[in-house]
Amino acid sequence: MNQVGIVMGSDSDFKVMEDAIEILEEFGISFEVKVSSAHRTLERTLNWVKEFEGQGGKVIIAGAGMAAHLPGVVAGATTLPVIGVPIRSGALEGVDALYAIVQMPPGVPVATVGINGAKNAGLLAVQMLSITDRSLKESLQQYRVNMAQGVEAKDQAIQKKLRD
């Protein structure tokens, strides 16, 4: 059983969505990846959502650019948490996708990360799963410690450069 489903409207979105995949792999979380369009393959998308939910999936990450209806369509078809990733594209550089995802009607929420924020989408999925998984929560806490240590190391390197 895959815990996280990643769906994107086009294969061109894969380069961005790989950031979520890397995070899920780092934490050892099982996932599946699909390309399915809210407009061009609506039935396929809805069928995948129902199958994923029926197989015990827990969180869906949906990435889309421009009109970005995919995350909302997915959220409308399930009660699972859906995390929307607006993909930078088109004349508005992803702002249209951000607005389309974040402005869902009451009753059908989509958690939304920043434009091209698939890494944060992966981390948010980890956080959601860690609510009921103590080991995963501990791994997430260590991830945060490591991040903080990385910032401190970068600061020390700059301070050293300034002294030299």
N, C-alpha and C positions, 0 to 999 in steps of 0.2 A: 504494500500500500504506500503510495506517495503522499506525503504530508502537504506539499506545496505544489500547486499547479501554476505554471507560468504560461501565459498566453499573450500573443502579440498579433497585431493586425497585418503585419507584413514581414517577410524575411529581412527586409532592410532595417527593421527594429532590433534584430538580434544583436548587433554590435553593442547597443546600449544595454540590452537586457542581460548580456553576459555578466555584467557586474553583480546582478542578483544571484545568478548561478554560482559565481565564485564564492559569494558569502554563504550560500546554502551548502556548498561542498565543504567549505572551511569548517562549518559547524556539524557536518555529517548528517544533514537533513535530506531525506529522500524527496525527489521532485520529478515532475515531468514537464516537458516543454511542447507547446503547440503553436502553430501559425493558423489563425482563423479570423476571419473578418466579420465585424458586426454588420456590414452591409452586403458584401459579396457572398458570404457563406453563413448567413444567419442561422439556418437550421443546424449546420455542423457545429457552430459555436454553442448553441443552446444544448444540443445533444452532448457535447463534450463536458459542459458544466454539470449537467445532471449525472453523467457517468462518473465524473471525478468526485462529486459529492456522494454518490451512491457507493463508491469504493472506499469511503472513509477519509477522503481528502479534508484538510483542515483550513487552509488559507489559499487564496488565489491572488496572484500578482498579474495585473493586466496592463500592458503597455500599448500606447497608440499615439499617433501624431495627428496633426491638423484637427479635424472635427472631433476626433478621439471619443467616439461613442462606445468603443469596446468595453472599457471598464464599467460603464453604466449599464450596458446590456447584460454583462455578466452578473453584476450586482442585482439586477432585476430578476434574474433567473435562479438565485440562490440566497440562502440566509447565511452562508459562510462569509467571513470577513474578506473583503476585496480591497486590495491596495492598487491604486492607479498610478501609473508612471507616464507622465506626459513626455512625449518624444519630440525633441527639437527638429522641426521640419517646416517647410513652406515659408511664405512671405513673413509670417509673424514669429518665426523662430521658436515655436513651441508655446507661445503665450496663449494662442487659441486652444491648444490641447489642454493646457493647464486650466483655463477657465471652464472648458467643457467637462473636465473630470471633477473639479472641485465644486462646481455649482450643481450638484445633484438635488433633485426635489426631496422634500421631507419624506422620510420613511424608507429611502433607498440610499443609505450612505456609502460612500467610497472614500476610504482613507487615501489621501493624496500626498505624494512626495513632490519635490521640486522637479523642474524640467531636467530630463535625463538622469533622474535620481534613483536609478535601479539599485544601486548599492544600499541606499537607505531603505528601499522597499524590501530588500532581502533581510536587512537588519530588523525591520519592523515585523516581518514574518517570524524571525527568530524570537523576538520579544513576545509575540502572541503565543507561540508554541511553548515558550519557557514558563508560562503561567502554570502549566500542569506538569512540567518536566524539570525537576530539581537539578539534574546533571546539566541540562542545557542552560539553565539559569546561571549556574556556576561558571560554565564556559563563557557565557555572555559577560559576566562580571569580570572574568580574567581578560577578555577582549578589551574591555574598557580600561583596565589597569595598563595593559600593553599600549593602548593608544596614548594614555597620559604619559607613560614613560617615553614614548617616541617623541612627544612634544618637548618634554624636558631635555632629551638628548639633543634635539635640534636647537633648542635655546642655548644649551651649553656650547655647542659647536659654534654658534654665532658669537657668543660672548668671548670664546677663545680667539676667534678671528679678529675681533675688535681689540683685544689685548695685544695681539702679535704685531 
